[in-house]
């Protein structure tokens, strides 16, 4: 494990002034945006990265630790003593080939973190755990709210729901907040995710793109809105609750293609690749963010067209 602690001076009067924030999965797609959000709010940001995947140069306040290394996690928490925690580290790709690793990382890794936090004398004021809207499965309830019974339809979703249940074992010791983000995207997301793949094809002016079922519709949010929501939840007194993170609107793949054709100024040929059509794929996934708005106040979701244009022009 590597890491060094340095003192910084947060902005006077800032929300996170004098507080330490720990982000697991700091160098992941979401972690980078959450780090910027929390740093701007005055927090001193610490983070974990997978050993061997960090920067070649030592980074202050960044720890290379495997969440499956129970002793390593405990030592990191002992050194950081976080005031707030955002747990993002885990396997986030639904089609990941190694099911055993999905379960180990998403459940056991989270348990190691919670155990280490609960053992500290200095207790955090909020521990935000990133679950997934995939736990709702093939729901057909229109806008899905948090009261809908989960019905996970793949290993990734099962692992996230199991993580939620496991976390309840620590609810009397830690102020845990569960978030269930629906699909979100932005600059820096890997091209093996759907929208970055589509944007990449248009940036290269590719004549053809292979996709799965174009009728699939998702509630796509901008990662910047997600990071803002996480920060605001940390500052709210909402321990013990679960929140959807979503825009409240769904767009089909066909609509996404049409938006990108307008942004890029040309039409692309779409071919259906049977390998991309999963038998148990969730057809429509759209969230209700009323509970989230009740907790953090007014939200201004970024229109999908603006997010796609930002990604295309990056």
Secondary structure, 3 states (H helix, E strand, C coil): CCCCCCCCCCCCCCCCCCCEEEEECCCCHHHHHHHHHHHHCCCEEEEEECCCCCCCCCCCCEEECCCCCHHHHHHHHHHHCCCEEEECCCCCCCCCCCHHHHHHHHHHHHHHHHHHHHCCCCCCCEEEEECCHHHHCCCCCCCECCCCCCCCCCHHHHHHHHHHHHHHCCCCCCCEEEEEECCEECCCCCCCCHHHHHHHHHHCCCCEEEECCCCCEECCEEHHHHHHHHHHHHCCCCCCCEEEECCCCCEEHHHHHHHHHHHHCCCCEEEECHHHCCCCCCCEECECCHHHHHHHCCCCCCCHHHHHHHHHHC
